[in-house]
Amino acid sequence: MINDAHFIIRQFGGVKQLAKAINKDPATIYRWTYPKNKNGTDGLIPSSALSRISEAAKRLNIPIEQSKPHSASLSLDQGLAHSHQFINWFRDTTPYIHAHRGKTFVINFSGDAVNDALFSTLIKDIALLSSLGIRLILVHGIRPQLEKKLVDGRHSSQVFQHLRVTDKQTLDMAKEASGTVRTNIEAELSASLANMPGSSSGISVASGNFIVAKPIGVINGVDYQFTGDVRRVNDERLLKSLDVGHIILVSPLGYSPTGDIFNLRSEEIATAIATAIKADKLILMTERTELLTEKNALIRQLTTEQAQRLLDNSDDQQDDTYLHLQEAIRASKLGVERIHLINRKINGGLQLELFTRQGCGTMISIQPFEDARPATINDINGIIELIRPLEARGLLTYRSAETIEMDIDKFHVIEQDGLITTCAALYTYPDEKIGELACVAVHPNYRTGERGEYLLTMIENKARAIGLTQLFVLTTQSSHWFAEKGFLPAKFESLPSAKRNNYNQTRRSIIMLKALS
């Protein structure tokens, strides 16, 4: 890990964020950037703080290694190791590429992102998404660009609850800032798309008056003048532009039927568009990693209800986190399946969140696992890939592909982006009102997300619905997990007669039983 204080502070999103992540006083962090004649460390991080920074970076998925020039020659072993790493990465990524193709994502990023030296990298990542067949709507902000014009023009402006009071002169500056930012983004996209696969197919950027706005009016005695609110989205025009292959670029301005122009929040526009067209994802590119546990670990997944509790317990409504949670909750309740909060300063953050199993941001959805469902014939290969390693270790009884196909109506699965992460089956003995929970398997990369518990609850609810009063399981190595879920040790005689006749004595499975109250 490098000890460049300026680089590390930038990667963590600022002095305050770094100080919080490593539990240091911000004043200490500032001193790292001072020259030695002012009691600083000349831009170098003391060695005593390096390990703490390294741990925090791993916890928050923040890259802290600067790129180094590659050696002119690699050994054969190094080359082979790199090749295997690439192959494994490519295999893991392929299901996500298939799952995302043809889907519609709305991506919001701030004016600060546009000003950043790394913005061209973000745009290249966005162009890559387009080249993979993802339909994109981009919504940009203009706050720093507008504030610079206000300062240069010596014009004061007030902001209350994330809303700027927009008078006529401020509106004129907002229009200028919006036009400049939009033009720069289009230029970056055009340059990026020219170097992307499929660029010859005529992919282009489309902008327009997709947002119909209305004035906010007077709130708590404050007249916001030309600050507006989204009245409706021209969703048909948006969808037609997407259908012909355009990347849509939307600025934070809205237009009323009377010809007035209003200054809007880009986050609100992104949410309105995502909900109007029922986008598959709303992605909010944030200025830092926002949602952390009490131990400063990244919160990777929240239900809408959990996010609402976080919002209700927030003591700083002026913080951007409050705003982003508001928008995420609103979008989720209005039908957007998944909302992602991604720190835009993480190099490749979009790809890490969308194409890796661990991700690098926070996903919010109405249900903990919205793709939990009964299995279909199309899931057979996914189930086989999931259970074969467990069968090889003796955790599960071997099931042939033909057996799984015959019993597919008994299986439930959880799918994430085309990958079967969890499965379980329910075999019923209706005469004795008892069911067997079988073939419970969770992908090793997903065992910290309570997927097994969620699918178990689904199985139990189904068993109750068809009149079963008990559920049993045969296990060789997972008895503690089942005990935690309410299963108790039982005797052989507790099994239904048909199961006793087919019981495999050689596996010496532990029999556990749960009453379904």
PyMOL commands that set and color helices and strands:
alter all, ss='L'
color gray80, all
select helices_A, chain A and resi 5-12+15-22+26-32+36-38+47-60+76-100+111-115+119-131+143-152+168-194+199-201+235-243+266-276+304-312+320-333+349-355+377-392+401-406+408-410+430-432+444-446+451-465+479-484+492-494+497-501+505-507
alter helices_A, ss='H'
color red, helices_A
select strands_A, chain A and resi 104-109+135-140+159-160+163-164+205-206+211-215+218-219+222-223+228-233+247-250+253-255+261-263+281-286+301-303+338-343+362-365+372-374+411-416+419-429+434-442+470-475+488-489+510-515
alter strands_A, ss='S'
color yellow, strands_A
deselect
rebuild
show_as cartoon
